[in-house]
Amino acid sequence: MLAPSPALAQSTPAAATAPQGYYRWPALHGNTVVFTAEGDLWRTSTSGGTAMRLTTHAGIESRAAISPDGRWVAYTAAIEGAPEVYVMPIDGGQPKRLTFEGESAWVVGWTPAGEVLYSTGRYSGQPARQLVTINPQTLARTLLPVWRSTHGVVDERGQLYFVTGGLQSDNTRRYRGGAMAQIWRLDTRSKAEAVPLTRIPQGNNAQVMLNGNELVFVSDRSGTRNFWRMRADGSQPQQITRFDKDDFDIRQAQIHNGRVVYTQGADIKLLDLASGRDTKLDIRLVTDFEQARERWVRTALTNNFSGVSLSPNGERIVITARGRAVVAGTGDLRRIDLPLQSGTRTRAAVFTPDSRNVYVLNDVSGETEILRLPANGLGEAVAVTKGAAVTRTGMAPSPDGKWLVHTDIEHRLWLTNLSDNSSAQIDNAPSAYGEIVWAPDSSALAFTRALSNRRGNDVLFMMRVSDRKPVQLTSDRYTADGLAFTPDNRWLYFLSDRTLNATNGSPWGSRNMGPLFEKRDRIYALALQTGQRFPFMGRDELTDGGEAPATAPGTPPTTPPATPAATPPAPAAAGAAATPAAQGSGPAPTPAPAAGGANAAARTFPIDWDGLDKRLYEVPLAALPAGNYRSIKTDGRRLYFIETESAGGPGGVRGTLKSIAIDNNATPAETHSTDVATVQISANGRKMLVVRQTGGGGGPGGGGGAREFFIYDTGARPPQGPEAARAAVRVGDWQIKVNPRDDWKQMFADAWRLHRDFFYDPNMHGHDWKAIRAKYEPLLPRVSERSELGDLMAQMVAEINALHSQVGSGTEVRSGDELNISTAGLGADFSKVADGLRIDRIYAGEPELPGERGPLAQPGRDFAVGDVITAINGQPARNVAELGELLRNQAGKQVLLSYKRGSITRQAVVVPVNPARERNLRYTDWEVHNRQKVEQASEGKFGYIHLRAMTSPDVGAFAREFYSVFDREGLIIDVRGNDGGNIDSIIIEKLMRRAWAYWQSRRGDGGGYNMQAAFRGQLVVLIDENTYSDGETFSEGIKRLGMGTLIGKQTAGAGVWLSNSTGLMDGGIMRAAEFGQYGLDGQWLIEGIGVVPDIEVDMPPRASFDGADAQLDAGIAHLRKLTAEKPLREPRQPAFPKR
């Protein structure tokens, strides 16, 4: 035998002990435990020891439950797309798929009869989960008759114990809002209504389990999640465990024969209810940790792009994506991955003025600091800044290489002297800085920021480096952005939204929600010396050829200051600017690289500060009309800018790159390129970077979508043909090497830091945030795949007890690729019959919007309730239990349906829809039913509007519905299940309009009343425990302003808004609540409590399942009462006057 090598010999003792994993979702039967680790199912015993892997698919298998006979495991897996229900033998074997719903089907357990119990949102109109049982042999399913539930258990007598409420995505401890989880009992063998066993405000009571004649459940009524027991009628509650706030929370739990298996932290524990013995299972995994091995990421520029910067000499660019930085150029130039330590995040990068080095924002020190490293990738990184207490967000080196200006998340502006790396704060803003640009001679910098948060318009400032005093150059009447110095330091161009031409200047018209001001931007310029003639000014007899003098009178030209010996001389530059905002760090200075003239030795002129704000000019309309512009740049000969289709878009919105010559010929702007997301000009003015983007949009750095990078010669048009190809930067095949464990460590720390920096309360709701990190960080080495990291972060963030605390995984790096084979639907409900699938309901679409109807309700189709689908594309429907099984991978494709009506067989070709569209059709059916119910019950006197959320599409929904019912006597606005947004003020403003006068012509066809479309009737707003975020703000506003009556249930309590600025480098996020709300009385609003209705109305689970809507009925009844007490009356027309 060969002797082992020393390295192998040294590793032998460690290898003898299999490692621990991160354990979740345990299931118990007898002495067998099944759980999830590494995204797979494993089996072990209640004694612990080495576990056996049951599944190997690259997707995540979770929520295991063992059958009553101990032979089968049911679980949830996302193998072909959405999570579905599967079963497999307990000893391993081929899994069998049970559901084909296209929704997230979550396994809950088994019934005594051997059916799988699961929860799904597939069958509810308004988004809600329901409990379903399915026979694993026949796939026959039964909806349990309760309206909303996520968890439950059925006993042998047909008693269903189920849970309503409970936060589905937020992560909290000690939650006390309207969505607290509660336990109910329903006799499935009778028609009786369900009975509550626990009630608010006792706390959250969830994960109900049967133990003989008693119920065991998890409750936080003591302030911490503990196991409790009670009788089956809810009496005699008794606490079993005594965990406190310093312990990890009890999470997933299952019971069998008087023992409970559950997770705590990353461990599985076993609790014997009779003896009280609580044991942690020492489980070991024999595994190669496939998901933790080093691998390559190919989609960084599509999914995780952060920013790009052009070198001052115009030869290369530096790109930041997924926490990495790469230097690349055109043609065959070598691509250089900057040598930054694995497991760190680079948020932004920019070249030094000599193009030889790169400054990066990187967190290798544990905080985001600025480092300098060689652009050729050879050499170590050198720290430029130290001692950061919060996240740094943007930076811009001065053209002479002496200074570096940078910002942080606290909206502070810093200046670093690069001779000794000393930093000083030079400004502070109420909100994030806009653009920061250096003057070509490095004597000053220009930047934009707000004067106050209330008004929000960014104001233009300049600051001399010598005295560091900001000089305000514009007012906050308008917004200033997009800054560009000319190379000779004579002019500072900027954009401002000062042109206000309303697209609808009249208050009349269909669905007129007020004037809209598009195309507000014009280009303006400040003369930096006195006595200059504006280059766009028309010729006259006093100018020689219409050109401005070469030098302003009395102002001697200067040359750029000498560069320090440590840095080679930099060419004359204009507008070296801050790098893009760091991904996930909120707004920060936007990209505005240096722009300079074609002559590197161009003279620059000192700034004349006296009266600078008075020397304001505007590019004439004849040359450039107002538009939606952003990102202005100049090479001294032309102005370059991006025009977008609509105003107010984020920096990542692509548009058309245009340019205009800086002359007085009134030459119109010319189109350079389309689909442009970014434009930059090199410091020498000879080159320009154009980033074209297709697809995606939004998000840090412009969000997703394919990107192409080009370095062109500056000019009105890009090169064509072979020259265009040679201008392309070769980065499409760039791949990033990823060490997952290093990245997980970084993202855990980053999520913690970002929460520290963004959470609205600096005291973190009274918790020691450092101690919380110390509590959870020791579990990090046990993480072995991305969703486990998300789970760990969710536990950590729950400690501060705030909503808007969702954790989302980013682009998962997993071995194995699986096609996303989604199911499809026909916009209808079906039931299994002998011949196939019977149509039980065709979803009602909007009657006057035929294009939005489902496949079976399209014009020209002849389907009816009772028809039986017998075959799809020739495949018999009698052989399947669910429609989705025959419609896999058929969304958007024509299929041939064979169906029977009585004894007549027919055929039709339809196009199935994907699950999201099917869900939308089901939701619309619910809305249409409610609207028709209100119309019929009120004989057309009341209107009904449902708002699903408070986002841009919901403004359209409000406009469509409100302006067709604004003249009704009563109005119900239904925000039950509304999951938020930010448009509450738009809707409240429209509802606040009041009629005070009427118009009348001799023919009786006057314009109605003034104010137009004012609602004059009685208002009811329906709310429930799933009303969330801005749905709650809207409801609280209605209540505090006395505009209507709130009916329903206490809302969720998500009162602190956010900007989603805490993104992680792989695209994941641990959301932080950023903007708290308090009332005029000085009290915090909504957060953690919710909005309390004026009239509380429950939704009985069984009656609601059967179609009753007690809250809607209460709203109708209340409007009847109000309108009877105070009927809406029209004033009589007075007699015409005699004059």
PyMOL commands that set and color helices and strands:
alter all, ss='L'
color gray80, all
select helices_A, chain A and resi 6-15+290-292+300-303+612-614+700-702+722-726+740-758+764-766+769-782+786-798+850-852+855-857+877-879+883-885+915-938+952-962+984-992+1030-1040+1101-1105+1110-1125
alter helices_A, ss='H'
color red, helices_A
select strands_A, chain A and resi 24-29+32-37+40-45+48-53+61-66+72-77+84-89+96-97+106-110+116-120+130-134+141-143+151-154+159-164+182-187+195-196+205-211+214-219+226-231+238-239+250-256+259-264+267-272+278-280+283-285+295-297+305-310+316-321+324-329+336-337+346-351+357-362+369-374+382-383+392-397+403-408+412-417+422-428+436-438+444-450+458-464+470-472+480-485+491-496+522-527+616-618+629-634+638-643+655-661+670-681+687-697+704-713+736-738+807-808+828-833+836-842+868-872+875-876+895-901+904-910+942-946+970-974+997-998+1009-1010+1018-1023+1045-1048+1069-1070+1095-1096
alter strands_A, ss='S'
color yellow, strands_A
deselect
rebuild
show_as cartoon
